[in-house]
Amino acid sequence: MYGAKRDYYKEQIDRQQTIAYRRNNATMTSKHIRLVLVLHNHQPVGNFEHVFENAFQDSYHPFLDVLCRYPGLKASMHVSGSLMEWLNANHPDYVERLGEMASHGQVEILGGAFYEPILAMLPSRDRIGQIRTYSRWLEDRLPTRVRGMWVPERVWEQTYVRDLVEAGIEYTVLDDFHFKNAGLAEEQLHGYYLTEDDGRVMAVFPGSEPLRYWIPFADPQQTIDYLSRIADQQSDAVVVFGDDGEKFGTWPQTKKHVYTDGWLERFFGALAANASWLQVTTLAEAVDNVRPLGKIYLPDSSYREMTEWALPAEQQIEYERVVRTMEHDPRWPAVRRFFRAGYWRNFRVKYPEADEMYSRMMAVSRRVALASEEGHRGELMDQARTELYRAQCNCGYWHGAFGGIYLPHLRNAIYHHVIAAEEALDQELGRQAPWVEARAEDFNFDGRHEVQLANDKLLALLAPGVGGPMYELDVRAIRHNLLATLARRPEAYHAKVLSGRCTGNGEARSIHDVVVCKQEGLDKRVQYDRHPRKSLVDHFYNLDATLDQVCSGQAAERGDFVLGAYEARVRRNPDRVQVLMVREGNALGASIRLTKGVTLSAGRSVLEIAYLLEGLPKGWKLHFGIEFNFAGLPAGADDRYFHDLGEKRLGQLGSRLDLSAVEGLGLVDEWLGIDVRLSMSKPTSFWTFPIETVSNSEGGFELVHQSVVVHPHWIVEPDADGRWSIAMQLTLDTQRAERRLAPDAVVAATLS
């Protein structure tokens, strides 16, 4: 296969070199330049139905309407697999129209990794698998042969090349920033280059940053003048615009600007009016008809803004300060191209929650690969692999000008598909319920062992080395991780919120320039957490600590258990597993021993949790609390509420409650179909409050509900032996969801 691909590609290069030689030696009567318009249309896995539909109505559909009126203009279009599947199901006429335009040569269909993952986060097997699978999907449905691809978020590492070529890719487009980082000057960016890894060769085009900022915001003539200057300086140049299709109607104010006010008509009209010297073409035609400018190796990078967002917040602020200081310096144009900021993989450091998703996804990827190596094939394996690929969609793993990881529905979607992939694998491997198991290994690649307790109903992950929290709790029946939380942390853009720069004037502008607040008073809602918002987080407070103090982060932490290291021991029985975590630590100046145990039994949706404090000084009173967080249970809806164990409703899940001497507390999400109950062995006080972040999105700054804190706490008085204990049960009741699914199961069984 590789030999055939190599021979084919060599033939293509020889042919294009011959064409270019003849052209360059012909008598030129006028200047000539090629412009390639590359549109990338994408909606992430798990995005809301109305977002897909609005983007279709506002961007994807009207753009093709206008382009069809200019048959002399061409475009290369990438539609991500997650969006294409939705279009195929909901607007098949759009897919058919794309196919017609492809058959006429007006549109080139680009491929890529099916569900738009950042390739740097995938093992080679999944990179190649996603690309090949999507190419087959497109070629089965459209009259096209996929040759080029869109690299998600233009996150590039040179070692991609061997995998991309292995997957059948001949060329792609990146940002000119990549090429400048490799040492090229502006005048060397008007064409394409060949690059290589492990003997595999492909073509790479630099996308123009000026065009990315001007289109569709500047007057079309600015683009025409820019291209004219390049054409005067370089014969047969190629300039590429590559960016999001959502800029044409979905970004704030752009629908009116691009369509109602006619910007796109004027732009296409200007291109058509200059067709004597300006050819609007595709990547495929450029590769086939223009000689490469040379050979290059590109450093690991992305587009410029992405590298800035990947920096830690304080370093991002410093980077911006340096740029502001230098941009008026006459030396800046010469120096700027040597500036590089952060590295995409460090989003997993900046946001540990992204690392949790990544680590979990990688564990499932290894399981799929192992099952495949053992000879498993068929429908269930295909289903497991598809669910894995969907869980690799990039949008929930990072954050920049878009909501990204701050959007709970994107994080929930990742875990949904991870759990679904494991469900299909378990069926393929013949794993019969009930079962239970415990494993201890370095699940998240941090050099420490974590503990996984799992049965046919639940999966819990705990981290003894950093406070012993439970950081994942999967409820298999509803494919939901109740601990897909997000802590509040500093962001560089918070300075805009806090400084009162949060305004907007309704003009169509790049999202990089938007400073709009979607709610009032966001400057007073910016708050940062001192620890991850997980469960089984162990706190010691002053005796008079209040809900207001704890909620606002003003309560003093009087122990060293929140992030302290615990020793862990795992116990296993055929139908029951347990992890015991022990720490000798300090609370209010006293050395005490804290032991917490979590037990899981086969066939049950219940975690049994027990705490024991030892070595407590006689006569002392300690204020001890255990923090739980529950994610994916939104606030502000009447069908999502707290209740006591007698089923009495206590308010919506965004409520701040201060309860005393109760036996437990429940949280219901009727839409999700779950009732989470925490039952205590002795009277307990409870605090509850929401965790909300102030984050950036396409439309501006907004308040986002991330989790519900449920915080049992006690004034501890030790017994004669200096001991105190509490036992509790965390029950995850999904009968509501199962009752909804039951009729579907009956219908499915009848049809089969």
SVG drawing of the C-alpha trace seen along z (x, -y; Angstrom):
<svg xmlns="http://www.w3.org/2000/svg" viewBox="-43 -53 58 68">
<polyline fill="none" stroke="black" stroke-width="0.4" points="0.0,0.0 2.8,-2.4 4.7,-1.6 1.7,-2.3 1.0,-5.5 4.6,-6.6 4.7,-5.9 1.4,-7.7 2.6,-10.7 5.9,-10.8 4.0,-10.7 1.9,-13.7 5.0,-15.7 6.7,-14.9 3.5,-16.0 3.1,-19.3 6.8,-20.1 6.5,-19.6 3.4,-21.9 5.1,-24.5 8.2,-24.4 6.2,-25.0 4.3,-27.8 7.3,-29.6 9.0,-29.5 6.1,-30.7 5.7,-34.3 3.8,-36.0 1.6,-38.9 0.2,-39.7 0.5,-38.9 -1.2,-35.9 -2.0,-34.6 -4.0,-31.8 -6.3,-32.2 -7.5,-29.1 -10.5,-29.5 -10.5,-26.7 -13.6,-26.6 -13.7,-24.5 -17.2,-23.8 -17.4,-22.0 -19.8,-21.4 -18.5,-19.3 -19.8,-16.0 -22.3,-16.7 -23.3,-20.2 -26.9,-21.2 -29.3,-20.4 -30.3,-24.0 -26.7,-25.1 -26.2,-22.7 -29.4,-24.0 -28.7,-27.6 -25.2,-27.3 -26.7,-25.5 -29.3,-28.2 -26.9,-31.1 -23.7,-29.9 -23.5,-26.6 -26.6,-26.8 -26.4,-30.5 -22.7,-30.3 -23.3,-27.6 -26.3,-29.7 -23.9,-32.6 -21.1,-30.5 -23.4,-28.7 -24.1,-32.1 -20.4,-32.3 -19.5,-29.1 -16.1,-30.5 -15.1,-30.6 -14.0,-27.4 -13.4,-26.4 -11.9,-23.6 -14.4,-22.6 -13.9,-20.5 -17.0,-19.5 -16.1,-17.6 -17.5,-14.1 -19.7,-15.0 -21.3,-17.8 -21.5,-15.8 -23.3,-13.0 -25.8,-15.5 -26.2,-17.1 -26.7,-13.7 -29.5,-12.9 -31.2,-16.3 -30.4,-18.1 -29.5,-15.4 -30.2,-17.9 -27.2,-19.9 -24.9,-16.9 -26.4,-16.1 -25.7,-19.7 -22.1,-19.4 -21.8,-16.3 -23.1,-18.0 -20.7,-20.9 -17.8,-18.4 -18.8,-16.6 -18.6,-19.8 -15.3,-20.7 -16.4,-23.8 -15.9,-22.4 -13.1,-20.1 -14.1,-17.9 -11.3,-17.7 -11.1,-14.8 -9.5,-14.6 -9.8,-12.8 -13.5,-11.8 -14.6,-13.5 -12.1,-16.4 -9.6,-15.3 -6.3,-17.1 -3.9,-14.6 -1.3,-15.2 -3.5,-13.5 -4.0,-10.3 -1.9,-7.3 -0.9,-6.5 -3.5,-3.8 -6.3,-6.2 -4.9,-9.0 -4.8,-6.6 -8.1,-5.0 -10.0,-8.2 -8.7,-9.6 -9.2,-6.4 -12.7,-5.9 -13.8,-9.4 -12.2,-9.2 -14.2,-6.0 -17.4,-7.6 -17.0,-10.6 -16.1,-8.6 -19.0,-6.2 -21.5,-9.1 -20.0,-11.8 -18.5,-11.8 -15.1,-12.6 -11.6,-11.2 -10.2,-12.5 -6.7,-13.7 -6.2,-16.6 -7.3,-17.1 -7.9,-19.7 -5.7,-19.5 -7.8,-20.2 -7.0,-23.6 -3.9,-23.5 -2.1,-21.8 0.9,-20.4 3.7,-18.0 6.2,-16.9 5.8,-13.2 2.2,-13.4 3.5,-13.1 4.2,-9.4 0.7,-8.7 -1.1,-11.1 0.6,-9.6 -0.1,-6.1 -3.8,-7.2 -3.8,-8.3 -3.3,-12.1 -1.3,-14.0 -1.6,-17.6 -2.9,-19.9 -3.1,-23.6 -1.6,-25.1 -1.0,-28.7 1.8,-30.9 2.8,-31.1 4.1,-27.5 6.3,-28.5 7.6,-31.7 8.5,-29.6 10.6,-27.5 12.5,-30.6 10.6,-31.7 10.0,-35.3 6.6,-36.7 7.6,-36.8 8.3,-33.0 4.8,-32.0 3.0,-32.3 2.9,-28.7 3.4,-25.3 6.2,-23.2 7.0,-19.5 7.7,-18.0 8.8,-14.5 9.0,-12.2 10.3,-8.6 10.6,-8.8 7.0,-9.7 6.4,-12.9 3.4,-15.3 2.6,-18.9 1.8,-21.7 0.3,-25.0 0.7,-28.1 -2.6,-29.9 -2.5,-33.7 -2.9,-35.3 -3.7,-38.7 -6.6,-37.2 -7.7,-35.3 -8.2,-38.6 -9.6,-40.5 -12.1,-38.0 -15.0,-38.7 -14.4,-41.8 -12.4,-44.2 -13.6,-45.7 -13.1,-43.2 -10.9,-45.6 -8.3,-45.3 -7.9,-41.6 -7.8,-42.4 -5.1,-45.0 -3.1,-42.6 -3.2,-39.9 -2.4,-42.3 0.8,-43.4 1.9,-39.7 1.1,-39.0 3.3,-41.9 6.2,-40.5 5.9,-36.8 4.6,-35.1 2.1,-32.2 1.9,-32.6 -0.6,-30.7 -2.2,-32.4 -4.5,-30.4 -7.2,-31.6 -8.1,-28.8 -10.5,-29.4 -13.8,-28.5 -16.9,-28.6 -18.8,-29.8 -17.2,-33.2 -19.7,-33.6 -22.9,-34.0 -22.6,-32.3 -20.0,-34.4 -21.6,-37.5 -23.2,-40.0 -21.8,-38.2 -25.1,-37.0 -26.3,-40.5 -22.8,-41.7 -22.1,-38.8 -25.5,-38.2 -28.0,-40.9 -25.5,-43.7 -24.0,-41.8 -20.4,-41.5 -20.0,-38.0 -21.7,-39.1 -19.3,-42.0 -16.3,-39.8 -17.1,-37.2 -18.0,-39.9 -14.6,-41.5 -12.9,-38.1 -14.8,-37.5 -14.2,-41.0 -10.4,-40.3 -10.5,-36.9 -8.1,-37.9 -5.2,-37.7 -6.8,-36.2 -7.7,-32.6 -9.8,-31.3 -9.0,-27.6 -8.7,-24.6 -5.8,-23.0 -5.9,-20.0 -5.6,-22.1 -2.8,-24.1 -0.8,-21.0 -1.4,-19.6 -0.5,-22.7 2.1,-24.6 5.6,-23.5 6.4,-23.4 8.6,-26.2 10.9,-23.8 11.2,-21.5 10.6,-22.3 10.3,-20.8 7.8,-22.6 8.2,-23.0 5.5,-21.8 3.0,-24.6 -0.6,-25.8 -2.0,-29.1 -0.6,-32.0 -3.6,-32.6 -3.7,-29.0 -0.1,-29.0 -0.9,-32.0 -4.0,-30.3 -1.9,-27.3 0.3,-29.3 -0.5,-29.4 -2.6,-32.4 0.1,-34.5 2.5,-33.8 -0.2,-34.6 -0.6,-38.0 3.1,-38.6 3.3,-37.5 0.6,-40.0 2.4,-42.7 5.6,-42.1 3.8,-42.2 2.0,-45.4 5.4,-46.9 7.1,-45.8 4.4,-46.4 5.3,-50.1 9.0,-49.4 10.4,-49.8 12.2,-46.5 9.0,-44.6 8.1,-43.5 11.5,-41.8 11.4,-40.3 7.8,-39.1 8.2,-36.0 10.7,-34.6 8.2,-34.9 6.7,-31.6 4.4,-31.1 3.0,-27.8 2.5,-24.2 -0.9,-22.6 -0.2,-19.5 0.2,-21.7 -3.6,-22.3 -3.6,-19.0 -1.4,-20.7 -3.3,-24.0 -6.6,-22.1 -6.2,-18.9 -9.8,-18.1 -8.7,-17.8 -6.0,-15.4 -8.6,-13.3 -10.6,-13.0 -7.5,-12.3 -6.3,-9.6 -9.7,-7.9 -9.9,-8.0 -6.5,-6.5 -7.4,-3.6 -10.3,-2.8 -8.2,-3.2 -5.8,-0.6 -8.7,1.8 -10.0,1.4 -6.5,2.1 -6.0,5.1 -9.3,6.6 -8.5,6.1 -5.1,7.7 -6.8,10.7 -8.9,11.2 -12.2,9.6 -14.1,8.3 -17.6,7.4 -20.4,5.0 -19.7,4.5 -16.0,3.8 -17.0,1.3 -19.4,-0.3 -16.7,-0.5 -14.2,-2.1 -16.8,-4.6 -17.7,-5.6 -14.0,-5.9 -13.4,-8.2 -16.3,-10.4 -14.8,-10.7 -11.7,-12.1 -13.4,-15.2 -11.1,-18.1 -13.4,-20.8 -13.9,-19.8 -10.2,-19.3 -9.0,-22.9 -10.1,-26.6 -9.4,-29.8 -11.8,-32.3 -14.5,-29.6 -16.1,-27.9 -14.3,-24.6 -13.6,-22.8 -15.8,-25.3 -18.9,-23.9 -20.3,-21.0 -22.2,-19.5 -19.0,-19.0 -17.3,-17.3 -20.3,-15.2 -20.3,-14.1 -16.7,-12.9 -17.5,-10.7 -20.8,-9.5 -18.9,-8.1 -16.1,-6.7 -18.6,-4.8 -20.5,-3.7 -17.3,-2.4 -16.5,-0.3 -20.1,1.0 -19.7,2.3 -16.3,3.8 -17.8,5.6 -20.5,7.1 -18.0,8.2 -15.8,9.8 -18.8,11.6 -18.6,10.0 -21.7,11.1 -23.2,9.1 -22.9,9.0 -19.2,8.5 -16.8,6.3 -13.0,5.5 -10.4,3.3 -7.2,2.1 -4.3,-0.1 -2.0,-1.6 -0.9,-5.0 -4.1,-5.7 -3.3,-9.4 0.4,-9.2 1.5,-11.3 3.9,-8.8 1.6,-7.8 -0.9,-5.0 -4.6,-5.7 -7.3,-3.2 -10.2,-2.1 -13.2,-0.4 -15.6,0.9 -18.6,3.2 -21.4,3.7 -23.1,0.5 -20.4,-2.0 -16.8,-3.0 -15.0,-5.1 -11.5,-6.5 -9.6,-7.7 -6.3,-9.5 -4.6,-8.6 -1.5,-10.6 -3.2,-14.0 -5.7,-14.0 -7.5,-10.8 -10.4,-12.3 -12.8,-10.4 -12.2,-12.2 -14.5,-10.1 -17.8,-8.4 -19.3,-6.8 -23.0,-5.7 -23.1,-3.2 -26.9,-3.1 -27.1,-6.7 -23.5,-6.9 -22.7,-9.8 -19.7,-10.8 -21.0,-12.6 -17.5,-14.0 -16.9,-15.7 -16.4,-18.9 -14.3,-22.0 -12.5,-24.1 -12.5,-27.9 -9.1,-29.2 -7.5,-32.5 -7.8,-33.2 -5.9,-36.0 -9.2,-37.5 -10.5,-37.9 -8.6,-41.2 -11.1,-42.5 -14.1,-41.5 -12.6,-42.9 -11.5,-46.2 -14.9,-47.1 -14.0,-46.7 -16.9,-44.3 -18.9,-46.2 -20.1,-45.7 -21.4,-47.9 -23.0,-45.3 -20.5,-45.6 -19.3,-42.5 -15.8,-41.8 -13.5,-38.9 -14.2,-36.9 -10.6,-37.7 -11.7,-41.3 -15.1,-40.8 -15.4,-42.1 -19.1,-41.5 -20.7,-40.4 -23.8,-38.2 -24.8,-38.8 -24.7,-41.8 -22.3,-41.8 -19.8,-39.2 -16.9,-41.2 -18.3,-40.2 -18.6,-36.5 -15.0,-35.9 -13.7,-33.5 -10.9,-30.9 -10.6,-27.6 -7.8,-26.3 -8.3,-22.7 -10.0,-20.5 -13.8,-20.4 -14.1,-16.6 -15.6,-14.3 -14.2,-12.9 -12.2,-16.1 -11.4,-16.3 -11.6,-19.7 -11.0,-21.0 -12.4,-24.4 -12.7,-26.8 -15.6,-25.9 -17.5,-28.9 -17.0,-28.5 -20.2,-29.4 -21.8,-28.6 -21.0,-32.1 -17.3,-31.7 -17.0,-28.3 -19.0,-29.3 -16.9,-32.4 -13.6,-30.6 -12.9,-32.7 -13.1,-29.8 -9.6,-29.0 -8.3,-25.5 -7.0,-24.2 -5.8,-20.8 -3.3,-19.5 -5.6,-16.7 -7.1,-18.4 -4.1,-17.7 -2.0,-15.6 -0.7,-12.1 -2.6,-9.1 -1.3,-5.6 -3.7,-3.2 -4.5,0.5 -6.9,2.5 -8.9,5.4 -10.5,7.8 -13.2,10.5 -15.2,12.3 -18.2,10.0 -16.8,7.0 -13.8,4.7 -12.5,1.9 -9.8,-0.8 -8.6,-2.0 -6.7,-5.3 -4.8,-6.5 -3.0,-9.7 -1.1,-10.8 -1.6,-14.6 -2.2,-17.8 -5.5,-19.5 -5.5,-22.6 -2.0,-21.9 -2.8,-18.3 -1.4,-15.2 -4.2,-12.9 -4.8,-9.8 -7.6,-9.9 -8.7,-6.7 -11.3,-6.6 -12.6,-3.6 -14.7,-3.1 -16.4,0.2 -18.2,1.4 -20.1,4.7 -21.1,6.5 -24.4,5.7 -25.1,2.6 -25.2,-1.1 -24.0,-2.0 -20.7,-3.2 -20.3,-2.5 -18.0,-5.1 -16.6,-5.2 -14.4,-7.6 -12.4,-7.1 -10.5,-9.9 -8.0,-8.7 -5.6,-10.4 -7.9,-13.3 -6.9,-15.2 -9.3,-14.8 -11.6,-17.6 -11.1,-19.0 -13.8,-19.9 -13.0,-19.8 -15.0,-21.1 -14.7,-18.4 -16.3,-18.3 -16.3,-16.1 -16.8,-17.8 -18.7,-16.2 -19.2,-17.7 -21.8,-16.5 -21.5,-17.6 -24.0,-17.5 -26.9,-18.3 -27.7,-21.9 -29.2,-24.6 -32.2,-26.8 -34.7,-24.1 -37.7,-22.9 -37.1,-19.2 -33.6,-19.3 -33.9,-19.7 -32.7,-18.7 -34.8,-16.6 -34.6,-15.1 -34.8,-11.3 -38.5,-11.7 -38.8,-13.0 -39.6,-16.6 -38.3,-19.0 -35.8,-21.5 -35.1,-23.8 -33.5,-23.7 -29.9,-22.4 -28.5,-25.9 -29.8,-26.5 -27.6,-27.4 -28.8,-25.2 -27.7,-25.2 -29.3,-22.1 -28.7,-20.7 -29.2,-17.3 -30.5,-15.5 -30.1,-11.9 -29.1,-12.5 -29.7,-14.5 -30.8,-13.7 -30.3,-15.3 -32.7,-14.5 -32.3,-15.3 -35.5,-14.1 -34.2,-14.9 -31.1,-12.8 -33.1,-10.2 -31.0,-10.0 -31.5,-10.3 -28.3,-10.8 -28.7,-10.0 -26.2,-10.5 -27.4,-8.6 -25.6,-9.1 -25.2,-6.9 -25.6,-9.8 -27.3,-13.2 -25.4,-15.5 -25.3,-19.1 -25.2,-19.9 -24.1,-22.9 -24.9,-23.1 -23.9,-25.7 -23.2,-25.9 -19.8,-26.2 -20.0,-28.7 -17.2,-29.9 -16.9,-33.2 -15.6,-32.1 -15.2,-33.3 -17.2,-32.1 -18.0,-33.1 -20.7,-35.5 -18.7,-37.0 -18.2,-36.4 -20.8,-34.3 -21.5,-32.6 -21.5,-28.8 -22.8,-26.3 -20.1,-23.6 -21.1,-21.5 -23.2,-21.3 -21.3,-21.2 -22.8,-18.9 -20.8,-19.3 -21.7,-17.3 -19.9,-18.6 -19.8,-17.9 -18.5,-19.3 -16.4,-16.3 -16.1,-15.3 -13.9,-12.3 -14.8,-9.3 -12.7,-8.2 -10.1,-6.6 -9.7,-9.8 -11.7,-8.3 -14.7,-9.5 -16.3,-7.8 -19.0,-8.2 -20.5,-5.8 -22.5,-6.8 -24.0,-5.3 -23.9,-7.1 -26.7,-5.6 -27.1,-6.3 -30.7,-5.4 -31.4,-5.4 -34.8,-3.9 -36.3,-7.0 -33.9,-6.6 -34.4,-2.9 -38.2,-3.2 -37.9,-5.6 -35.6,-3.2 -37.8,-0.1 -40.4,-0.8 -37.6,-1.3 -36.0,2.0 -39.4,3.8 -39.8,2.3 -36.2,3.3 -36.8,6.8 -40.0,7.1 -38.4,5.9 -35.5,8.3"/>
</svg>
